[in-house]
Amino acid sequence: MADEERIPLATNATRCEEVLLVEDEPTILSLLELGLAQLGFRVTPCRDASQALALITAAPERFAVIVTDFDLPGFSGLELADRVRAAAPHVRIVLHSGSCSPLAAEGRVDAIVPKPARIRDLSSVIRGLLE
């Protein structure tokens, strides 16, 4: 989807962009999915980087944003970011992590939201990237 076609998300959005949420911890995945959905986002949950990359490469225009943890089975969230950039450069990438140095992520992701984060803070970052 072209940048000019994107609709900024409001807390009570009726139309929204789809978010691919990548988190290997089931409890955190469920909480983030529910919280973002309640704020009007369409969310596709995913528990590992390989599955996330397969979803992106199968339909590169489907997702506007990926929110990914750093520590994932298979390969890291930063490696996922690098591969997503190659497959779908339009996708905005948010690293949601408590263990990755901002210096390591610089230039590889669009935003970093440290764990633990309030869902409203994460939502605000996502909306900002879509504007």
N, C-alpha and C positions, 0 to 999 in steps of 0.2 A: 504494500500500500504506500502510495506516495506521501511525503510529509504533509503536503497541503490538504490531503484528505483525512488526516488524523483529527479526531475530535478529542479535545482535552477532557479528562475524566474529572467529574465532580464526585463528592462523597455520595450523592444520591444519583449517580449516573444511570441513565436508562440505556445508553449505547456505550460500548466500551471496546477497547482493544484486548486481545487475548494475551494472557501472561502464562509463560511456561515456568513453573515453580519446581526447582530441582533441589531436593533435600533428602538425605538418606535416613534421617532419624524420623520414624513414623509419627511420633507425637508432635514434633515441630512441624512436619509437613502438614498434618491435619489442622493444626491451629492456624498456621499461615493461610492455608487454603480457605478455611472457613472465614477468617477475618477479612481477607481480600475480597472474597465473594460477597460478604455482607456490605462491603463498601462499593459494590457495583462492578467489580472486575470479573471477567470470565477467566477462570483459572484451570489450567491443565497440570495436575500434579505428576511428578516423576521422581523415582527414587534413585536413579543412577545416571551418570554422565553419558554413558553409551546409549541408553534409551532416549535421553534428551536430544542427543545429536542425531539419532535416527529420525525422531519426530521433525526436527528442523530441516534436515536434508530432504525428507519426503515431501514437505510442504513449506518451503521457505517463506512464503507470504502469510502463513497462518498466524505467526506470533509477532507481536510488536516488541515485547520485552521478555527477557529471561531473568529470573531471580534465582541465583545459584549459590549454594554453600561452597566453601573452599574444599573441605575434606569430603571427598566422595569416593565410592568404590570405583575402581577402574582407572580413572584419571581425575586430576584436580579440577576445581571450578575454573581456575585460570587457563588450564589446558582446554577445557570446554569453551571458554570465551574465545580463545585463539581459533579453534576449529569452527565455531559459529561465525566469527568474523569472515572466514574464508567462504563459508557456505551461504551466509545470509547477512551481508554487511549492513543492511538496514536495521537489524534487530538491535535494540538497546539492551545493555547487559548490566545487571546490578549484582554485585558480590555481597552476599549476606553472610558474614563470617566473623568469628571471634579469634581466628588463628592466622590470618594472612596479613602480612605487612602491607601498608598502603604503598610503599615504594615498589614492592614486587608487582602490585596490581596496576601501577601507573601506566596509562596508555593502553591497557588491555581491557579495561571495563569502563563503563560510563559513570558509575557511581559505586560507592562502598557504603554499606549500612552495617555497622558493627552489631554483633550479637551480644547480649539479647537486645532486640529492638521492639519498640511498641509498634503495633500494626499500623497505627495512624502515621508514624514516621516513615515506615516503609511505603505506605500508600502515597504519601506526599512526594517522596523521591520518584516513584513510578510516574505519577501524574506530571511532575516537572519534566521528566524525560520525554513525555508524549506531547508536550505543548510545543 
